[in-house]
Amino acid sequence: MGALGVIVEVTLDCVPSFTARRTSEEWAEDVVEGVRDFPMWRPERKIKQWYWYAGSPGHRRRGGMRRASTEVCTDVQADCKPWWQAFGKVHNGLLYSWKVNEMEMSVDVSLAPDVIAAFRTFVQQHVESLDPTRIGWHILGRYVARDDAWLSPSYGRDSVFITFYTICKDTSKPRTKYCEGKLASEGFCRYGEVVPCNSPFLTKQMEVFGREWERVAYSVGKARPHWGKLNHANATYLATVYPKHQEFVRIARELDPHGMFLNDYLI
């Protein structure tokens, strides 16, 4: 089901899969310069992303930017896995014992450093809202090539999808051994990601920093929100960042004259 009606048949245009291994993890001290230089960091790597721990004072590398990548491999070593398993050290079938609240914004690659710089300034001005004994939130950046789907967040521009995360405990799953052997601060193990999702502390982090992250992404980066994650965008704003927005709405009205499938993102 979508904005144009009910989809009853889908044809997938598949591309060959490949195997890869997670090989490179490096740290950059300045996140703005790190984001600016990231497209040229290990350009031969097919999958790479960065993490910024500005909202995680309890993290052992507070404020740092971690860069991670994978390389294509063809050998028979145990760490040469199908690409979708190479993101982490475990099989993707793992039943995680935590949940996330996310705001993910697609930003033009050229604007990403300015967005991060503006948000970093806000964080520095509101450091009193961070708790040095807990993991509050962190940010992940991943890169996506431009495409031609009218309402795709990557329409017409190479993009970096920047995700604001708060991580919390899934109370339905045990987590008694979570911190065994983990290189993290005492605060991380005692509070961090083992805080229930409705914790007032995590709720405040989203209210203070999550909402500001969204505002900065829109005002500085002309961001397009991930359609399936938390956001507060409306049709008026989206029409300014999607060149084909009005044309899409026109077609939607032709196919759905009663507006059954229209929503606040479109009208």
C-alpha positions, 0 to 999 in steps of 0.5 A: 500500500502506498500513496498511489494505491495498493501495489499488487505485483512487484518486479525486482531488478536484482544485481549480483551479490558479493562478499566482504569483510569489515576491515577498517576502523579509525578515529578522527578528532574533529567531526566536521573535518572528518565528515568533510573528508569522508567521501575521499577516505578509503574511496575504493571501499564499497560500504563505509560509514561514520559514527559521532558520539557527541551525545554519549559522555560515558563513551570511552571516545567521547566526542570522537568520530569513528570511521568504519568500512568493509572491503570486497573479498573472495577468499574462504576466511571466516570473516569473508561474509555475504555483504549484509553480514559484514556490517558487524561481527555477528550474523544478522539473525541475532536477536538484539536485546535493545531498541532504538528511536531514530530520526534519519535525515538525507542531506546533500553530501556537500552540505553535511559538514555545515549541518554537523557544525551547526548541530555541534554548536547547539550541543556545546551550548547545551552540554548541561543537558548531557549526563556524563554517566550515561549513553544518551545518543549518537549519530551515524552517517551512511552514503547513498548515490543519487537516483531518479525516483521522484520522492526518494530522499536521494532524488537527484543528489548524492546523499548522506543519510545521517541518523540520530539514535537513542538506544534503549533496553528491550525489556522482553529480552534478557541482558545479564551478560551485556557488559562482559568483556566490553570496552566501555565505561562503568556508566555505559554498563550500568545505565547506557543502553540498558535504560528502558525506552520510556526512561525520562532521561532518554525522553529528554534527550530526544526532546532537547537534542533530537528535535534540534537535530531535525530543525538544523537538518531542515534549515541548514541542510535542506534535509529530506526525512526518512519516510519510515522514521520519526520526523515532523515534516509536512507537505509545505516543507517537503514541497520545497525539497522535492522538485517533483513533489507537486507533480507527484501529488497531481498524479496521485489525485488523478489515480485517487480522486477521493484522496483515500491514500493522500496524507499530510506529507502530500497535501 
